[in-house]
Amino acid sequence: MKSKGKMMVATLLLSTVILASCGNEKSEGASKKDGDQITFMFRGGEDEKKAYSAAIAQFEKEEDVKVKIISTDADQYATKLQAAISGGNVPDVFYIEQSNLMPYVDNGVLLDITEEIEKSDFDLSNIWEYGVDSYRYDGEKVGSGALYGLPKDVGPFALGYNKDMFKDAGIDLPDTDTPYTWEEFVKVAKELTRDTDGDGKDDQWATGFNVNWSLQAFVWSNGGDWINNEKTQVTVDTPEFSEALQYFADLQNVHHVTPSVSDAQTLDTYQRWMNGEIAFFPVGPWDMSTYAGLDFEYDLIPWPAGKTGQTATYVGSLGIGVSSKTKLPDKAVKLVEYLSASKEGQQQLVDAQIQIPNLIDMAEEWASSTDEVPNNKKEFLDIVETYGRPMPAAATYNAEWYDEFFINVQPVLDGDQTAAEYVKEIQPRMQEKLDSARQQQESSK
């Protein structure tokens, strides 16, 4: 799953657009002159592209089929896939964003692969339950019913920290099992925010969190949420939520442990983390190949806990699905199985340091190794198994209601508006978009 710090993938496909394309039988899959050829469309950085190219080359040998690879950067994938679907040129196999599963199924874009998977010889129970259930849909809700894909990965979003910075400051390393309280986190953060060259200006900071990808940990650990369990009511206008948003903003405006707006314009917080100027920064499994080249040692810990006393963060996923229009469904499903569930395919992807293993037994062995950073890879597994949550829009019909929250949140982050004012103002607009999404789901049936 990619990637934090980047623009969220835009909500795909109005139902009318998909419906217009579903009657077109044209496919980029096999043709008479191509023989047994299927197309696979995915997104990712260079490390991921290399790993998938190697895995698919092995698959081609084993299955005697040609796979045409279509790779895009993360920020282009949604647009290019939408264009392919609208034009009737649907790839045989492609990545599925969680929030697009329901409209894809309802509008006939995805193939039901339940029967093929049940006949396979791999053990579905050895794949993370969260990953598998993310691609089940019964026509009403995600998590049960038929399978329309398998997980490309599960993406736990841990909190990383710069070990060298702690040692240089003479501060005890964080506990890998017990999260900081919010008060403890601020105390340590202030000790880590320093002027190291004596010019009177801070050049080392504790945090550099992006609101789109880090606020969830603070909101959930404080007992707040974006939406109720029934996925019918936006719940950002609660004291628990506004307290968390205000705490997040205060890290910069009150406690000054985050680079200022002017500092961020000079160099963004991701670059400062890479340069060893930030103590705490989010880390996903997809970061491991890049972070292997850091000039400092980093490791993983739980996110700070709000008034619930329990740490929280999100766990995402990308799926791999099959077009309902594919001419070679057996080969297409085999490719999904190979990339998601085969030991050979998983080993190639894990060796490339771009994800944790989908296979639970392989993941446990992988996490126990301390031969490479981060040493505490078990934190990733703890998130998947125990305390990680899906993104708020992962199981709604589209993400427009959720995206609305972030469009005008900057005044809060800058200290020009209180969190309590903002959540009261934004909740009705979010609710209107959520209601619209639910209406779209009903209309699609």
C-alpha positions, 0 to 999 in steps of 0.5 A, spaced: 500 500 500 502 506 498 503 512 500 503 517 506 504 524 505 501 524 498 495 526 496 489 521 497 487 517 491 481 521 489 474 517 489 473 513 483 467 512 478 460 515 478 455 509 477 453 512 471 460 512 468 461 505 470 454 503 467 456 506 461 462 502 460 459 495 462 456 493 456 462 494 452 465 487 451 472 490 449 478 488 453 485 489 453 486 481 455 487 475 450 486 476 443 487 471 437 494 474 435 496 475 442 495 468 444 494 467 452 496 474 454 493 477 460 494 484 462 496 487 469 495 494 472 498 496 478 501 502 481 508 503 485 515 506 486 521 503 482 522 498 488 515 495 487 515 495 480 522 491 480 519 486 485 513 485 481 516 485 474 521 479 477 515 476 480 511 476 474 516 473 470 516 467 474 509 466 474 509 466 466 514 461 466 510 456 471 503 458 468 505 458 460 502 465 459 504 472 457 503 478 462 502 485 459 504 489 465 501 496 466 505 500 471 503 507 474 505 512 479 501 512 485 498 519 483 496 517 476 493 510 478 486 512 479 485 517 473 488 511 468 484 506 471 478 510 470 479 512 463 480 504 462 474 502 465 470 508 461 473 506 455 471 499 455 479 497 456 479 494 463 485 490 465 484 483 466 487 484 473 488 490 477 489 493 484 482 495 487 482 501 492 478 499 498 473 504 498 471 502 490 470 495 492 462 496 492 461 500 486 465 496 482 461 490 484 455 493 483 456 495 476 459 489 474 466 491 473 469 485 478 469 478 477 466 474 483 472 469 484 469 465 490 469 458 487 476 459 483 479 461 490 475 455 494 478 450 489 485 452 490 490 448 494 492 454 498 490 455 505 486 461 505 486 461 513 493 463 512 492 470 509 490 475 514 483 475 515 482 483 515 486 483 508 481 477 505 475 480 508 476 487 505 474 484 499 468 480 501 461 484 499 454 481 500 451 486 496 450 490 502 456 491 506 463 489 506 466 484 510 462 478 508 459 474 502 463 473 495 470 474 494 472 479 489 479 480 490 485 478 494 489 482 498 495 485 495 498 487 502 495 489 508 498 496 510 499 497 518 501 504 519 506 504 525 510 510 529 517 510 527 522 514 531 530 516 530 534 512 535 540 516 534 537 522 536 534 519 543 541 517 544 544 523 543 539 527 547 541 522 553 533 520 553 531 513 554 528 509 548 521 509 548 517 502 550 516 498 545 510 495 548 507 501 552 505 507 549 506 514 551 500 518 554 499 525 550 502 528 556 508 524 556 509 525 549 509 532 549 514 532 555 519 528 550 517 532 544 520 538 547 526 535 550 528 532 543 526 539 539 533 543 539 537 548 536 543 543 535 548 549 532 547 554 536 544 559 531 538 561 536 533 557 531 531 550 532 533 545 527 531 539 530 524 537 531 520 532 535 514 531 530 512 532 522 505 529 522 501 529 516 494 531 518 491 526 512 495 520 515 496 521 522 490 524 525 486 518 525 491 515 531 490 521 535 482 521 534 481 513 535 486 513 541 481 519 544 475 515 543 473 519 537 471 517 530 469 520 523 463 515 523 458 511 527 458 503 526 452 503 522 456 508 517 450 512 517 452 518 521 458 523 521 461 523 528 466 528 528 462 533 532 464 530 539 468 533 544 473 526 544 474 528 536 475 536 537 480 534 543 484 530 539 484 535 533 486 540 537 492 536 541 494 535 534 494 542 532 497 544 538 503 540 537 505 546 532 502 552 535 503 551 542 508 546 544 512 548 538 515 541 537 513 541 529 517 545 524 513 552 523 509 553 516 515 557 514 520 551 516 516 547 512 516 551 506 524 550 506 524 543 507 518 538 508 517 534 514 518 527 510 525 530 507 527 532 514 525 525 517 530 523 511 535 528 513 535 526 521 532 532 523 525 529 525 524 524 531 518 521 530 515 519 523 510 514 521 512 508 517 509 503 513 512 497 510 512 500 503 517 505 506 522 499 508 526 499 502 527 507 502 529 507 509 534 502 509 539 507 506 538 512 512 544 515 515 541 513 522 537 507 526 530 507 526 525 503 530 517 502 531 513 504 537 506 504 538 502 511 537 501 515 543 495 514 547 489 519 548 484 518 554 482 511 552 489 509 554 489 505 548 494 506 542 490 506 535 492 507 528 490 505 521 491 498 517 490 499 510 490 494 504 490 494 496 486 488 493 488 485 486 481 483 482 479 480 476 475 484 470 469 481 469 470 481 462 477 478 462 477 472 456 482 468 460 479 468 467 482 462 469 489 465 468 487 471 471 485 468 477 491 464 478 495 471 477 491 474 483 493 467 487 500 467 485 501 475 487 497 474 493 498 467 496 504 463 493 510 463 498 514 464 491 511 470 490 510 473 497 518 472 498 520 476 492 515 482 494 518 481 502 525 481 499 524 487 496 522 490 503 515 493 500 510 489 504 509 485 510 508 477 508 500 476 506 502 469 509 501 469 517 506 463 518 511 467 513 510 474 517 511 471 524 518 468 522 519 475 518 518 479 524 522 475 529 528 477 525 533 482 527 538 482 521 535 489 518 531 495 520 526 496 523 528 491 529 521 491 532 517 489 526 513 485 530 509 492 531 507 491 524 503 485 526 500 487 532 497 493 528 494 488 523 492 483 529 490 487 534 489 494 534 489 497 527 483 500 524 480 501 517 480 508 514 473 511 515 471 511 508 474 504 507 467 501 507 463 506 505 460 507 498 465 513 496 470 517 500 467 524 498 464 525 505 471 523 508 475 527 504 471 533 505 474 534 512 481 535 510 479 540 504 479 546 509 482 544 516 488 548 515 486 554 519 486 549 525 493 547 524 495 554 523 492 556 529 487 561 526 481 557 528 479 552 534 478 545 533 471 545 536 469 551 531 471 547 525 468 540 527 461 543 528 462 547 521 464 541 517 459 536 520 453 538 516 457 538 509 460 531 511 453 528 513 450 531 506 456 527 502 455 521 506 447 521 505 449 522 497 453 516 497 448 512 501 443 514 496 448 512 490 449 505 493 441 504 493 440 507 486 446 502 484 441 496 486 
